[in-house]
Amino acid sequence: MAGQSDPHPSLFSADEVEFVAEDEMIEIVPNMRMEPLNLLCGDYGPFFPQMVTKVPIWLAIALKKRGKCTIRPPPWMSIESLTQILESERESQESFQVLPFHYVEISRLLFDHARDDIPDVYMVRSLIEDIRDVRFHKVETSLESFEDARSSAVRIKNLSAMEVNIVRPFVGRALQAFYKHGSPDLIPNPERMSNSNANRWQQAPDQGQRVCYELMHGVILKSALYEKDKGFDNDTRHCSTQARSCYIRMLARKIVPVFFGSLF
């Protein structure tokens, strides 16, 4: 993007990652009665006063802004749970504690739109910020410990979406420089890569090294040493599909508030 020093920005901005997180389900307690909502992304409701129901976060926020519900913070956002997670994160310098894949974005959305529904909101915010800082430091430490020049992969489990998005842009370039200065013979040969078979991720050792971060949440980040490698075609198709899905959800989110305005 113009004006940015990094010529290879993250695949998604922080706002875009937060947009995806708004599809996560959360419990609300309505204070009104309403028939089920039949939307493009699913059916939600019916809604009855004081009857707990689950809806996407974006819908919960839309109802909250109109004073039609209260939002129940997820169990992991309690002080007891966060304190235990923070202690475990500090005790273990190698593993990451299990947290929702979008814990950073979910907490930010609730702090912005439903802070009055969160008990001890300032303490909860402080604990989440501490957890985030500890985890980011551990990510840096894990990458710094990657000293073996002939290692082709490092496994980091339980990273969140925002942590992945921050790490993604520079990991490939940093490791490219690492291999270049440490072992030039490991730099991939573009000509051989272009003639590889369809299974581009199962290559012989002499065809160059690749870096693969495998995450427990089903996310695989493929950072090739050459960013223009054809192996990124699959990522491009995935992004196109996700873009269409996001566009549909964006239309739904623009229509629903208008629909609510006509009801109330």
C-alpha positions in Angstrom: 0.0 0.0 0.0 1.1 3.5 -0.7 2.8 5.3 2.1 3.9 2.1 3.9 7.5 1.1 4.3 6.7 -2.6 4.0 6.3 -3.5 0.3 4.8 -6.9 1.3 2.0 -6.1 3.9 0.0 -8.7 5.7 -2.6 -10.6 3.7 -5.3 -9.0 5.9 -5.4 -5.8 7.8 -6.3 -5.8 11.5 -9.8 -4.5 10.6 -10.2 -7.3 8.0 -9.2 -10.0 10.6 -11.7 -8.4 13.0 -14.4 -8.6 10.3 -13.9 -12.3 9.9 -14.0 -12.7 13.7 -17.5 -11.2 13.8 -18.9 -14.5 12.5 -18.0 -16.2 15.8 -21.0 -17.2 17.9 -21.8 -15.6 21.2 -24.6 -15.8 23.7 -27.1 -12.9 24.2 -30.1 -12.3 26.5 -32.8 -10.5 24.5 -35.2 -8.2 26.1 -37.7 -8.3 23.3 -39.7 -10.8 21.3 -39.0 -11.4 17.7 -39.5 -14.0 15.0 -36.5 -15.9 13.6 -34.2 -14.0 11.3 -33.6 -15.9 8.0 -30.3 -14.5 6.7 -27.9 -15.4 4.0 -25.4 -16.7 6.6 -28.0 -18.7 8.6 -31.2 -18.6 10.6 -31.1 -17.1 14.1 -33.8 -17.0 16.7 -36.7 -16.9 17.6 -35.9 -14.4 20.3 -37.8 -14.3 23.6 -37.2 -12.0 26.6 -34.6 -13.3 29.1 -34.1 -16.5 27.0 -30.4 -17.0 26.2 -29.7 -17.6 22.5 -26.6 -17.8 20.3 -26.0 -15.4 17.4 -22.9 -14.1 15.5 -21.1 -11.3 17.2 -22.0 -8.8 14.5 -25.7 -9.5 15.0 -25.2 -9.3 18.8 -23.6 -5.9 18.4 -26.4 -4.7 16.1 -29.0 -5.7 18.7 -26.9 -4.3 21.6 -26.6 -0.9 19.9 -30.4 -0.7 19.7 -30.8 -1.7 23.3 -32.5 -5.0 22.5 -30.2 -7.4 24.3 -27.3 -7.8 26.7 -24.2 -9.8 25.6 -22.8 -12.6 27.7 -19.0 -12.6 27.7 -17.6 -16.1 26.9 -16.4 -18.2 29.8 -12.7 -17.7 28.9 -13.1 -14.0 29.6 -13.6 -14.4 33.3 -10.9 -13.2 35.6 -10.3 -16.7 37.0 -9.8 -18.2 33.6 -7.6 -15.4 32.3 -5.4 -15.4 35.4 -4.9 -19.2 35.0 -4.1 -18.8 31.3 -1.6 -16.0 32.0 0.2 -18.0 34.7 0.4 -21.0 32.3 1.7 -18.9 29.5 4.5 -17.5 31.7 5.4 -20.9 33.1 5.8 -22.6 29.7 8.2 -20.9 27.3 7.6 -23.3 24.5 3.9 -24.1 24.3 0.9 -21.8 23.9 -2.2 -22.2 25.9 -5.5 -23.0 24.1 -7.5 -19.9 23.4 -10.2 -19.1 20.8 -8.6 -18.5 17.4 -10.0 -14.9 17.4 -9.6 -14.1 21.1 -7.9 -10.8 20.4 -10.6 -9.6 18.0 -13.5 -10.9 20.1 -12.3 -9.2 23.3 -11.7 -6.0 21.4 -15.2 -6.0 19.9 -16.7 -6.6 23.4 -14.6 -3.9 25.0 -15.8 -1.4 22.3 -19.5 -2.3 22.2 -20.4 -4.2 25.3 -18.1 -3.0 28.1 -21.1 -2.6 30.5 -21.8 -6.3 30.1 -18.3 -7.4 31.2 -17.8 -7.8 35.0 -14.5 -6.1 36.1 -13.9 -4.9 32.6 -10.6 -3.1 33.4 -9.1 -6.1 35.0 -10.2 -8.3 32.1 -8.7 -5.9 29.6 -5.4 -5.8 31.5 -5.2 -9.6 31.7 -5.9 -10.1 28.0 -3.2 -7.5 27.1 -0.7 -9.2 29.4 -1.5 -12.6 27.7 -1.2 -11.1 24.3 2.2 -9.6 25.1 3.5 -12.8 26.6 2.4 -14.8 23.6 3.9 -12.4 21.1 7.2 -12.6 23.0 7.1 -16.4 22.9 6.5 -16.2 19.1 9.7 -14.1 18.7 11.6 -16.5 21.0 10.5 -19.5 19.0 11.7 -17.9 15.7 15.0 -16.9 17.3 15.6 -20.5 18.4 15.4 -21.6 14.8 19.1 -22.0 14.5 19.6 -25.2 12.5 20.4 -24.1 9.0 19.1 -27.4 7.6 15.7 -27.3 9.4 12.8 -26.9 7.0 9.9 -26.4 9.4 9.0 -25.3 12.9 5.7 -26.2 14.6 3.9 -23.6 16.7 0.5 -24.7 18.0 -2.4 -22.6 19.2 -1.5 -19.3 17.6 -4.4 -16.9 17.2 -5.6 -15.3 13.9 -4.1 -11.9 14.8 -0.8 -13.5 15.9 -0.6 -15.3 12.6 -1.4 -12.2 10.6 1.4 -10.3 12.3 4.0 -13.0 11.9 3.1 -13.9 8.3 4.6 -11.0 6.2 8.2 -11.2 7.5 8.7 -14.9 8.3 9.3 -15.9 4.7 11.6 -13.0 4.0 13.6 -13.4 7.2 14.1 -17.1 6.6 15.1 -16.5 3.0 17.9 -14.2 4.2 18.7 -16.8 6.9 19.3 -19.6 4.4 21.0 -17.3 1.9 23.7 -16.2 4.4 23.9 -19.5 6.3 23.7 -22.1 3.5 23.5 -20.8 0.0 23.2 -24.3 -1.4 19.7 -24.5 0.2 18.3 -21.7 -1.8 15.6 -23.1 -4.1 16.2 -23.3 -7.8 13.3 -21.6 -9.6 13.8 -23.6 -12.8 13.5 -26.9 -11.0 10.5 -25.6 -9.0 8.7 -24.7 -12.2 9.1 -28.2 -13.4 7.9 -29.9 -10.2 4.9 -32.1 -10.0 1.4 -31.1 -8.9 2.2 -31.9 -5.2 4.4 -28.9 -4.7 4.8 -29.4 -1.0 6.3 -32.8 -1.1 9.7 -32.0 -2.7 13.0 -33.8 -2.5 15.7 -32.3 -0.2 17.7 -31.0 -3.2 14.8 -28.9 -4.5 15.1 -26.3 -1.7 13.6 -25.7 1.7 10.1 -24.6 2.5 8.8 -23.2 5.7 5.4 -24.5 7.0 3.6 -23.3 10.1 1.0 -25.9 11.2 -1.6 -24.6 13.6 -4.1 -26.6 15.6 -7.0 -24.6 14.2 -6.7 -26.1 10.7 -4.7 -23.1 9.4 -1.6 -23.8 7.4 0.6 -20.9 6.5 2.8 -21.6 3.5 5.7 -19.2 3.4 7.9 -20.1 0.4 11.4 -18.8 0.2 10.5 -17.3 -3.2 7.2 -15.4 -2.9 6.4 -15.7 -6.6 6.5 -19.4 -6.5 3.5 -21.1 -8.2 2.8 -22.9 -4.9 0.9 -19.8 -3.9 -1.8 -20.4 -6.5 -3.8 -22.4 -3.9 -3.6 -19.4 -1.5 -4.9 -17.1 -4.3 -7.9 -19.3 -5.0 -8.6 -19.6 -1.3 -8.5 -15.8 -0.9 -10.9 -15.3 -3.9 -13.4 -17.7 -2.3 -13.0 -16.0 1.1 -13.4 -12.6 -0.5 -16.7 -13.7 -2.1 -17.9 -15.0 1.2 -16.9 -11.8 3.0 -18.8 -9.8 0.4 -22.0 -11.7 1.0 -21.7 -11.3 4.7 -21.0 -7.6 4.3 -24.2 -7.2 2.3 -26.1 -9.1 5.0 -24.7 -6.8 7.7 -25.7 -3.7 5.8 -29.2 -5.0 5.2 -29.9 -6.3 8.8 -29.5 -2.9 10.6 -32.0 -1.4 8.1 -34.3 -4.3 8.8 -34.0 -3.7 12.5 -34.7 0.0 12.0 -38.0 -0.9 10.3 -39.0 -3.3 13.1 -38.2 -1.0 16.1 
